[in-house]
Amino acid sequence: ANEKNGKTAWALNSTGQAGEYGRLGNETNVEYFNRLYSVAGKCMGSDCCLIGQDCNIAISGWCNYGKDCTYLCRDLGDGIISGYETYLFADNIENKMTADLGVVCPSGYDCPSPDYLALGHSSTMLALIKAYEGNVTGLADDLIDLTSTKVGEAMTEIEDFLCNMDVSFVGDRYTQVRDEFCETMFGGFTQISGALWVVALLLEVAAILASVLSVRLRGVSEDEASDYYGGVKSLRRVDLYG
């Protein structure tokens, strides 16, 4: 019934009576929500009062004072008020971002916002992008015109010179020749030299063995025995031949 009359279905904590849905005076959005959702308490005992009225409050009646006055909807009302304040804060941030972007300027906001200007930007982001687009287009036209001037001809000559001076392959070829010469060829010479030294050493050993075996297998003659060993009688028979 109260809602049809433009009033709340609950009593306000400030008056103890149903609240008007309409704005009162010049109250702000936050003040409006604070007034409507600051719900009065319910009387749960004998000590309940309404400020400025009486304390003969029946059980479950609306109250806003007394130790038996219990605020059952306080958390819900505080949550609604806090949620609305958060919504207003987020809406303000969104409108400022929209104003700084510059595609659409929200009603009641400067585009760009003062905070955005304080960061050193002189216009909205859209205006900056369009200015950048114009600068890039002008630069492209200038570069195209530059090729038909003396500066463009000089740039072409420099480009040709740099292209002709690109001799990076020389370094690669030098590295390849050095590796083949120092590693492959010298490595082969080292192996051959080592093999010859081993062969020479083996030949020396073979010559020494051949000399020893020649004497041991051949024995001595009677003339050699008489010269070196004092006569034939001092030799064994196996040492004589001929």
Protein Blocks (a to p, Z undefined) as FASTA:
>chain_A
ZZmnopafbdcfklopacdfbdehjadfklmmmmmmmccdddfbfbdcdehiafbdcehi
acfedjklccfklmmmmmmmmmmmmmmmmmmmmmmmmmmnomaccehiacddfklmmnop
abdfklmmmmmmmmmmmmmmmmmmmmmmmklmmmmmmmmmmmmmmckkmmmmmmmmmmmm
mmmmmmmmmmmmmmmmmmmmmmmmmmmmmmmmmmmmnopafklmmmmnopaklpcfklgg
ZZ
